[in-house]
Each structure stands twice: as structure tokens, then as C-alpha cells.
Amino acid sequence: MKKKGCPLCKAAKAVTIGGAVAVGTLFTVYFLNLDQKLLSWAYVEVNEIFNRKSQDIKF
């Protein structure tokens, strides 16, 4: 016979595992400074796009 678990235990286990994955992911991003690396890459890419455009400055 297969043992059935209570729905509350299954939900608690899912929440715990989901929380652990989220905390682990956020810690990895924080520890390796991945957010700033992504933003610095995006900053360089955006600057290249805008530097190629012609500039018309009239005051």
C-alpha cells in the first residue's frame, strides 16, 4: 500500500523547498555581484546604441 501524505504537509514542503531555492538564488546573485555585472553590461550596450545616433543640439 502506498502511504498518502496530508495536503498541509505537502503544501508546507513545497513552500519550504520554494523558499530555499529562492534564498539560494538570491544569495548567489548577491555573493557573486551578478546584478551589478548585468547592469554594467546593459549600461555599455545602451551607451553604444545612443552613441551611434546623430546628435542635434540646439538651444
Sequence and secondary structure as in RCSB ss.txt:
>XXXX:A:sequence
MKKKGCPLCKAAKAVTIGGAVAVGTLFTVYFLNLDQKLLSWAYVEVNEIFNRKSQDIKF
>XXXX:A:secstr
      HHHHHHHHHHHHHHHHHHHHHHHHHTTHHHHHHHHHHHHHHHHHHHS      
